[in-house]
């Protein structure tokens, strides 16, 4: 963990050096203030001339004022550095998540990933603020204190060394020993709570409809009780460690006092130095004051770092063969003998071969689960087929830069994500330079004209303030704003009535002139207007041709069409 923190600090060396210097200066000014105050009181008791107290009085004022200034500046610089490091860590983690394939994401809870992106990284700020900088500060201050005492009397230095070692080394070791196992459990349970909330909020309607409110509350209460038990235990341990530190600090001061008194009586040390030495030693323990409680949570920091490293250090299972940035001259798409399965014995796609010509309009039809959406995932390289090749023009898409490849597609997926921001901000994701007039125009075209007067309207979490049909239309509007040569529309008219469905399809055809359109649907509406229809069933391509050809030659397609006509 410390090694990783040092890695991030490399990019902020000056900030770190400044933060460390200010932390050392904060403790040093505290020692100076207490030492000068002790000397001033002792010297004043001797009733000297006022002029003899000017220097020490000035020292007390200097250390008193400078300590407040240095402490404030140290907090400002150290927290600024911490947030800079956390920002880099969070950006690195986000970029890593963005680069991972959909295959890697499968089976991982979104709430858990969110917890790592937010909670675990936030926890690591304490590793820097409470362990790394304080430990280095404690070492420097301890060295400074012991060296200074050595010049007065080596025995005083040795007594202080023993006391500082107890507070700065033994107490943290005790904390680590006592808290072993609880830190890892605490981080895991806290992440479980966040994942639990994210999952239940996403499926809140289902929870209510299925009557699972009480079970959900009980499950949450159970996890929270385990977290509370750990926190209560740590609170008790923290109090004990604080008591041990106070004991160690005062024993160290008392030892110095007892050993210094004979030296004062012998004349080895001036009497006015006695209070200065004892108060200076006591204030030096501020450097190790919080190390015990900091190391009590060391395992929390280590577990959080491990959870983040599990993502940032992972190697994606997808074999990235990108070797060229060559731009295809045409956008013909060819599937050649594709076999694919989602790591199960069940084969999702079997020997799929077809070609989609540039600027053509294609429909891929078939019942739910037949492999239609999987074809899209393969085109976008969320997965790669086990065998076979997918070509764009004449290039194997595995040899193209992934970001460039995906920039050629504008996709309306079944689960298109709608952010809890304004309609304007959601639409600007597809076209950052678009004007309000252009955004209003595209909303009008897809049938959302009622929203054109309120682009600042928020659709809510996951678009829940919109109906299912409105969510689909907003996703379509975003696709229309994206300037991509290939459009993929995965069930673009689901949740729409027939009249709205026809209007949307007409809008798509009008807006898609000069582009390749691939429409995945199980609703066979306006198939006669398609250049080509591909019929999928149980992972196989069982028919391919125009609407009229398939009616004559493909009984499965004809039965699908007849069934939907009867159903309507």
KEZA-904720 format. One line per 2 residues: their letters; for each residue x, y, z of C-alpha. Coordinates in Angstrom, 1 decimal, m for minus. Last residue first. Layout:
N
A) X:Y:Z  ...
END
This chain:
568
XX) m52.5:m7.1:m33.1  m51.9:m10.7:m32.0
XX) m53.1:m12.1:m35.4  m50.7:m9.8:m37.3
XX) m47.9:m10.8:m34.9  m48.5:m14.5:m35.5
XX) m48.7:m14.1:m39.2  m45.3:m12.3:m39.3
XX) m43.6:m15.0:m37.1  m45.2:m17.8:m39.2
XX) m43.8:m16.2:m42.4  m40.4:m15.9:m40.9
XX) m40.4:m19.5:m39.8  m41.7:m20.6:m43.2
XX) m38.9:m19.1:m45.1  m39.0:m19.2:m48.9
XX) m42.1:m17.2:m50.0  m42.3:m14.8:m47.1
XX) m38.5:m14.6:m47.0  m38.3:m13.4:m50.6
XX) m41.0:m10.8:m50.1  m39.2:m9.3:m47.1
XX) m35.8:m9.3:m48.8  m33.2:m11.9:m48.1
XX) m31.6:m14.0:m45.4  m32.9:m17.0:m43.4
XX) m31.9:m19.5:m40.8  m29.0:m17.7:m39.3
XX) m28.4:m19.8:m36.2  m28.2:m18.9:m32.5
XX) m31.5:m20.5:m31.6  m33.3:m18.7:m34.4
XX) m32.2:m15.7:m36.4  m33.7:m14.2:m39.6
XX) m31.8:m11.6:m41.5  m33.8:m9.1:m43.5
XX) m32.4:m7.0:m46.3  m33.0:m3.7:m48.1
XX) m35.7:m3.0:m45.5  m38.9:m1.2:m46.5
XX) m40.9:m4.5:m46.7  m40.0:m5.1:m43.1
XX) m42.3:m2.2:m42.2  m43.2:m3.8:m38.8
XX) m41.9:m7.2:m37.9  m41.6:m6.8:m34.1
XX) m38.7:m9.0:m32.9  m36.2:m6.2:m33.5
XX) m32.6:m5.5:m34.3  m32.2:m2.6:m36.8
XX) m28.9:m2.2:m38.6  m28.8:1.1:m40.5
XX) m25.9:2.0:m42.7  m25.8:5.8:m43.5
XX) m26.5:7.9:m46.5  m30.1:8.6:m45.4
XX) m30.4:7.8:m41.7  m32.4:10.8:m40.7
XX) m35.3:10.0:m43.0  m35.3:6.3:m42.2
XX) m35.1:6.9:m38.5  m37.9:9.4:m38.6
XX) m40.1:7.0:m40.5  m39.4:4.4:m37.9
XX) m40.3:6.8:m35.1  m43.6:7.7:m36.8
XX) m44.4:4.0:m37.4  m43.7:3.2:m33.7
XX) m45.7:6.2:m32.5  m48.8:4.8:m34.3
XX) m48.1:1.2:m33.3  m47.8:2.0:m29.6
XX) m44.3:2.2:m28.1  m42.8:0.1:m25.3
XX) m40.3:m1.4:m27.9  m39.6:0.9:m30.8
XX) m35.8:1.0:m30.9  m35.4:m2.8:m30.3
XX) m31.6:m2.6:m30.7  m30.9:0.2:m33.2
XX) m27.4:0.1:m34.7  m26.4:3.1:m36.8
XX) m23.3:3.1:m39.0  m21.8:6.3:m40.5
XX) m21.7:8.1:m37.1  m22.6:11.8:m36.5
XX) m24.3:11.5:m33.1  m27.4:13.7:m32.8
XX) m29.7:10.9:m34.1  m28.3:8.5:m31.5
XX) m29.1:10.9:m28.6  m32.6:11.3:m30.0
XX) m33.0:7.5:m30.1  m32.0:7.3:m26.4
XX) m34.6:10.0:m25.7  m37.2:8.0:m27.6
XX) m36.4:4.9:m25.6  m36.7:6.7:m22.3
XX) m40.0:8.2:m23.5  m41.4:4.8:m24.3
XX) m40.4:3.4:m20.9  m42.0:6.4:m19.2
XX) m39.8:9.2:m17.9  m39.2:10.1:m14.3
XX) m37.3:6.9:m13.9  m34.6:8.0:m16.3
XX) m32.0:5.7:m14.6  m32.1:8.2:m11.7
XX) m34.2:11.2:m12.7  m35.1:12.5:m16.1
XX) m33.9:16.0:m15.1  m35.7:18.9:m16.9
XX) m33.2:21.6:m18.0  m34.3:21.2:m21.6
XX) m37.7:22.5:m20.7  m39.5:24.0:m23.6
XX) m38.5:21.2:m26.0  m40.0:18.6:m23.6
XX) m43.4:18.3:m25.2  m41.8:17.8:m28.6
XX) m40.7:14.4:m27.6  m41.9:12.7:m30.7
XX) m38.6:11.6:m32.3  m38.4:14.6:m34.6
XX) m39.4:17.2:m32.0  m36.6:16.0:m29.7
XX) m34.1:16.4:m32.6  m35.3:19.9:m33.2
XX) m35.1:20.9:m29.6  m31.5:19.7:m29.5
XX) m30.7:21.7:m32.6  m32.3:24.8:m31.2
XX) m30.4:24.4:m27.9  m27.1:24.3:m29.9
XX) m25.0:21.2:m30.5  m21.2:21.4:m29.8
XX) m21.1:18.4:m27.4  m23.0:16.1:m29.8
XX) m23.7:12.6:m28.3  m23.1:13.6:m24.7
XX) m24.9:16.9:m25.4  m28.2:15.0:m25.4
XX) m27.8:13.9:m21.8  m26.7:17.4:m20.8
XX) m29.7:19.0:m22.4  m32.1:16.5:m20.9
XX) m30.8:17.6:m17.5  m28.8:15.2:m15.3
XX) m29.6:11.9:m13.7  m27.9:10.1:m16.5
XX) m29.8:7.9:m19.0  m28.2:4.6:m19.7
XX) m29.2:2.6:m22.8  m30.5:m0.8:m21.7
XX) m32.1:m2.0:m25.0  m29.3:m0.3:m27.0
XX) m29.5:2.7:m29.3  m26.1:2.6:m30.9
XX) m24.1:5.1:m33.1  m21.2:3.2:m34.6
XX) m18.1:4.5:m36.3  m16.7:5.8:m33.0
XX) m16.7:2.2:m31.8  m14.0:1.2:m34.3
XX) m11.9:4.3:m33.5  m11.9:3.5:m29.8
XX) m11.1:m0.2:m30.5  m8.1:0.6:m32.7
XX) m8.4:m1.8:m35.7  m6.7:m5.2:m35.9
XX) m9.5:m7.0:m34.1  m11.9:m5.5:m36.7
XX) m10.3:m7.7:m39.3  m9.9:m5.3:m42.2
XX) m11.4:m5.8:m45.7  m14.2:m3.3:m45.4
XX) m15.0:m3.8:m41.7  m14.4:m7.5:m41.2
XX) m15.6:m10.0:m38.5  m13.6:m13.2:m38.4
XX) m14.4:m16.7:m37.3  m13.7:m18.7:m34.2
XX) m14.1:m18.0:m30.5  m15.8:m14.7:m31.3
XX) m14.5:m11.5:m29.6  m16.5:m9.7:m26.9
XX) m17.3:m6.1:m26.3  m15.8:m5.8:m29.8
XX) m18.5:m3.4:m31.1  m19.5:m5.8:m33.9
XX) m19.3:m8.7:m31.4  m21.7:m7.0:m29.0
XX) m24.0:m6.2:m31.9  m24.2:m9.8:m33.0
XX) m24.9:m10.8:m29.4  m28.0:m8.6:m29.5
XX) m29.5:m10.8:m32.1  m28.5:m14.1:m30.5
XX) m31.8:m16.1:m30.4  m32.6:m15.0:m26.9
XX) m35.9:m13.3:m27.7  m37.5:m14.4:m31.0
XX) m36.0:m13.4:m34.3  m35.2:m10.4:m36.5
XX) m32.1:m8.7:m37.8  m33.3:m5.8:m40.1
XX) m30.9:m4.2:m42.5  m30.9:m0.8:m44.2
XX) m28.0:m0.3:m46.6  m25.6:2.6:m46.7
XX) m22.5:0.2:m46.9  m23.4:m3.4:m47.5
XX) m24.0:m5.8:m44.7  m22.5:m9.3:m45.3
XX) m23.5:m12.6:m43.8  m22.0:m15.7:m42.1
XX) m22.9:m17.2:m38.8  m21.6:m20.6:m38.0
XX) m23.3:m21.1:m34.7  m24.0:m18.2:m32.2
XX) m24.9:m18.7:m28.6  m23.3:m22.1:m28.1
XX) m24.4:m23.5:m24.7  m21.5:m25.1:m22.9
XX) m20.8:m21.8:m21.2  m18.1:m19.2:m21.6
XX) m20.5:m16.8:m23.2  m20.5:m18.6:m26.6
XX) m19.4:m17.7:m30.1  m19.0:m19.2:m33.5
XX) m18.7:m16.9:m36.5  m18.1:m18.3:m40.0
XX) m17.4:m15.0:m41.7  m19.4:m11.9:m40.6
XX) m18.9:m9.1:m43.1  m19.5:m5.4:m42.5
XX) m19.2:m3.0:m45.5  m18.1:0.5:m44.2
XX) m15.9:1.6:m47.1  m12.5:3.3:m47.3
XX) m11.4:1.8:m43.9  m9.1:4.1:m41.9
XX) m5.8:2.4:m41.0  m4.9:2.9:m37.3
XX) m3.2:m0.5:m37.2  m2.1:m3.2:m34.9
XX) m4.9:m3.7:m32.5  m4.7:m7.4:m31.5
XX) m6.2:m7.0:m28.0  m6.8:m10.5:m26.6
XX) m9.8:m10.1:m24.3  m9.1:m11.4:m20.8
XX) m8.3:m8.0:m19.5  m5.2:m7.9:m17.3
XX) m6.0:m6.7:m13.9  m3.6:m4.3:m12.1
XX) m6.1:m1.4:m11.9  m9.0:m3.6:m11.0
XX) m7.6:m5.8:m8.2  m5.4:m2.8:m7.3
XX) m8.6:m1.0:m6.1  m9.7:m3.8:m3.9
XX) m6.1:m4.2:m2.6  m5.8:m0.5:m1.7
XX) m9.1:m0.7:0.2  m7.9:m3.8:2.0
XX) m4.6:m2.1:2.9  m6.4:1.0:4.2
XX) m8.8:m1.0:6.3  m5.9:m3.1:7.6
XX) m4.1:0.0:8.8  m7.2:1.1:10.7
XX) m5.7:0.6:14.2  m2.5:1.9:12.7
XX) m4.0:5.4:12.7  m5.3:5.0:16.3
XX) m1.8:4.2:17.5  0.0:6.8:15.3
XX) m2.2:9.6:16.7  0.1:10.9:19.5
XX) 3.5:10.1:17.9  4.4:13.7:16.9
XX) 2.5:15.2:19.9  5.0:13.3:22.1
XX) 7.4:16.2:21.5  5.2:18.4:23.7
XX) 6.1:16.3:26.8  9.8:16.5:26.0
XX) 9.7:20.3:25.7  7.7:20.6:28.9
XX) 10.3:18.5:30.8  13.3:20.3:29.3
XX) 12.0:23.9:29.6  10.8:23.3:33.1
XX) 14.3:22.1:34.2  16.3:24.7:32.1
XX) 15.9:27.5:34.7  17.9:25.3:37.1
XX) 21.0:25.3:35.0  22.1:21.8:34.1
XX) 25.3:20.2:35.5  25.0:22.2:38.7
XX) 24.9:19.1:40.8  21.4:20.1:42.0
XX) 20.3:20.6:38.4  21.7:17.2:37.5
XX) 19.9:15.6:40.4  16.7:17.1:39.2
XX) 17.2:16.0:35.6  16.7:12.3:36.1
XX) 13.3:12.8:37.9  12.1:15.3:35.4
XX) 13.2:13.2:32.4  11.4:10.1:33.9
XX) 8.3:12.2:34.6  8.2:13.5:31.0
XX) 8.5:9.9:29.7  6.0:8.6:32.1
XX) 3.7:11.4:31.0  4.0:10.6:27.3
XX) 3.7:6.8:27.9  0.6:7.2:30.0
XX) m1.0:9.5:27.5  m0.2:7.1:24.7
XX) m1.6:4.1:26.7  m4.8:6.1:27.3
XX) m5.2:6.9:23.6  m4.6:3.2:22.8
XX) m7.4:2.2:25.2  m9.8:4.7:23.8
XX) m9.1:3.5:20.3  m9.6:m0.1:21.3
XX) m13.1:0.8:22.7  m14.0:2.7:19.5
XX) m12.7:m0.2:17.4  m15.0:m2.6:19.1
XX) m18.0:m0.3:18.7  m17.0:0.1:15.0
XX) m16.8:m3.6:14.4  m20.2:m4.2:16.1
XX) m21.8:m1.3:14.1  m20.6:m2.9:10.8
XX) m22.2:m6.3:11.8  m25.4:m4.5:12.8
XX) m25.4:m2.7:9.4  m25.3:m6.0:7.5
XX) m28.2:m7.4:9.5  m30.2:m4.1:9.3
XX) m29.8:m4.2:5.5  m31.2:m7.8:5.3
XX) m34.0:m6.9:7.7  m35.0:m3.8:5.6
XX) m34.9:m5.8:2.4  m37.0:m8.6:3.9
XX) m39.5:m6.0:5.1  m39.8:m4.4:1.7
XX) m40.0:m7.6:m0.3  m43.6:m7.4:m1.3
XX) m42.9:m8.5:m4.9  m44.2:m5.2:m6.3
XX) m42.3:m3.1:m3.7  m38.9:m4.9:m4.5
XX) m39.7:m4.8:m8.2  m40.3:m1.0:m8.1
XX) m37.1:m0.5:m6.1  m34.9:m2.5:m8.6
XX) m32.3:0.2:m9.2  m32.6:1.3:m5.6
XX) m32.2:m2.2:m4.4  m29.0:m2.8:m6.4
XX) m27.4:0.5:m5.5  m28.3:0.1:m1.8
XX) m27.0:m3.4:m1.6  m23.7:m2.4:m3.4
XX) m23.3:0.4:m0.9  m24.0:m2.0:2.0
XX) m21.7:m4.7:0.6  m18.9:m2.1:0.3
XX) m19.2:m1.3:4.0  m19.3:m5.1:4.8
XX) m16.1:m5.7:2.8  m14.3:m2.7:4.3
XX) m15.2:m3.7:7.8  m14.3:m7.3:7.3
XX) m10.8:m6.4:6.0  m10.4:m4.1:9.0
XX) m11.6:m6.6:11.5  m9.1:m9.3:10.7
XX) m6.3:m8.0:12.8  m7.5:m5.1:15.0
XX) m5.7:m6.3:18.2  m2.4:m7.0:16.5
XX) m2.3:m3.8:14.4  m3.2:m1.7:17.5
XX) m0.5:m3.4:19.6  2.1:m2.7:16.9
XX) 0.9:0.9:16.8  1.4:1.1:20.7
XX) 4.9:m0.5:20.5  6.3:1.8:17.8
XX) 5.5:5.4:18.3  4.3:5.5:21.9
XX) 6.7:2.9:23.3  9.6:4.1:21.1
XX) 8.9:7.7:22.3  9.2:6.5:25.9
XX) 12.5:4.6:25.3  14.0:7.4:23.3
XX) 13.1:9.9:26.0  14.9:7.9:28.6
XX) 17.9:7.6:26.3  18.0:11.3:25.6
XX) 17.8:12.1:29.3  20.8:9.7:29.9
XX) 22.8:11.4:27.2  22.7:14.8:29.0
XX) 22.4:18.3:27.5  23.8:17.6:24.1
XX) 21.9:14.3:23.9  18.7:16.2:24.6
XX) 18.9:17.9:21.2  19.7:14.7:19.4
XX) 16.8:13.0:21.1  14.4:15.7:20.2
XX) 15.5:16.1:16.5  15.4:12.3:16.0
XX) 12.0:12.1:17.5  10.8:15.0:15.4
XX) 12.1:13.4:12.2  10.7:10.0:12.9
XX) 7.3:11.4:14.0  7.1:13.5:10.9
XX) 7.8:10.4:8.7  5.1:8.5:10.5
XX) 2.6:11.4:10.4  3.1:11.8:6.6
XX) 2.5:8.2:5.8  0.0:7.1:8.4
XX) m2.8:9.6:9.2  m3.0:11.9:6.2
XX) m1.7:9.5:3.6  m3.6:6.3:4.7
XX) m6.5:8.5:5.6  m6.9:9.5:2.0
XX) m7.1:5.8:1.2  m10.6:5.6:2.6
XX) m11.9:7.9:m0.1  m10.5:5.5:m2.7
XX) m12.4:2.6:m1.1  m15.6:4.6:m1.0
XX) m15.8:6.2:m4.4  m14.5:4.0:m7.3
XX) m14.4:0.9:m5.2  m17.9:1.4:m3.9
XX) m19.1:2.2:m7.4  m17.7:m1.1:m8.6
XX) m19.5:m2.9:m5.8  m22.7:m1.2:m6.6
XX) m22.4:m2.1:m10.3  m22.2:m5.8:m9.3
XX) m19.8:m7.9:m11.2  m21.1:m11.0:m13.1
XX) m20.2:m9.7:m16.5  m17.8:m6.7:m16.4
XX) m14.9:m8.7:m17.7  m16.9:m9.8:m20.7
XX) m17.9:m6.2:m21.3  m14.3:m5.5:m22.0
XX) m12.1:m3.3:m19.8  m11.0:0.0:m21.1
XX) m13.6:2.1:m19.3  m12.9:0.4:m16.0
XX) m9.2:1.2:m16.4  m10.0:4.8:m17.3
XX) m12.2:5.0:m14.2  m9.5:3.5:m12.0
XX) m6.9:6.0:m13.3  m9.3:8.9:m12.9
XX) m10.0:7.8:m9.3  m6.3:7.4:m8.4
XX) m5.5:10.8:m10.0  m8.3:12.5:m8.1
XX) m7.3:10.8:m4.9  m3.7:12.1:m5.4
XX) m4.9:15.6:m6.0  m7.3:15.3:m3.0
XX) m4.4:14.3:m0.8  m2.1:17.1:m2.0
XX) m4.8:19.7:m1.3  m5.4:18.1:2.1
XX) m1.7:18.3:2.9  m1.4:21.9:1.7
XX) m4.4:23.3:3.6  m3.7:21.4:6.7
XX) m0.1:22.4:6.7  m1.0:26.1:6.1
XX) m3.4:26.0:9.1  m0.8:24.4:11.3
XX) 1.9:26.8:10.1  m0.2:29.8:10.9
XX) m1.3:28.6:14.3  2.3:27.5:15.2
XX) 3.7:30.8:13.9  1.7:32.8:16.3
XX) 2.6:30.9:19.5  6.2:30.2:18.4
XX) 6.8:33.9:17.7  5.1:35.1:20.8
XX) 7.0:32.7:23.0  10.3:33.6:21.3
XX) 9.6:37.3:21.7  9.1:36.7:25.5
XX) 12.4:34.7:25.5  14.3:37.6:23.8
XX) 12.7:40.4:25.9  13.2:38.6:29.2
XX) 16.6:40.1:30.1  15.3:43.6:29.3
XX) 12.8:43.1:32.1  15.6:42.9:34.7
XX) 15.5:39.6:36.5  13.0:38.5:39.1
XX) 14.2:34.9:39.5  10.6:33.6:39.0
XX) 10.7:35.3:35.6  13.4:32.9:34.5
XX) 11.4:29.8:35.5  8.2:31.1:33.8
XX) 10.1:32.1:30.7  12.0:28.8:30.5
XX) 8.8:26.8:30.6  7.2:29.1:28.0
XX) 10.2:28.8:25.7  10.0:25.0:26.0
XX) 6.3:24.9:25.4  6.4:27.2:22.4
XX) 9.5:25.6:20.9  7.9:22.1:21.2
XX) 4.8:23.4:19.5  6.9:25.2:16.8
XX) 8.6:21.8:16.1  5.3:20.0:15.9
XX) 4.0:22.4:13.2  7.4:22.7:11.5
XX) 7.4:18.9:11.0  3.9:19.0:9.4
XX) 5.0:22.0:7.3  8.1:20.2:6.0
XX) 6.0:17.1:5.2  3.4:19.1:3.3
XX) 6.0:21.1:1.4  7.9:17.9:0.4
XX) 4.6:16.3:m0.7  3.6:19.3:m2.7
XX) 7.0:19.5:m4.3  7.0:15.8:m5.1
XX) 3.5:15.7:m6.7  4.0:13.3:m9.6
XX) 6.1:10.9:m7.5  3.4:11.0:m4.8
XX) 1.3:8.5:m6.8  4.1:5.9:m6.7
XX) 4.7:6.7:m3.0  1.1:5.8:m2.3
XX) 1.5:2.5:m4.2  4.6:1.6:m2.2
XX) 2.8:2.5:1.0  0.0:0.0:0.0
END
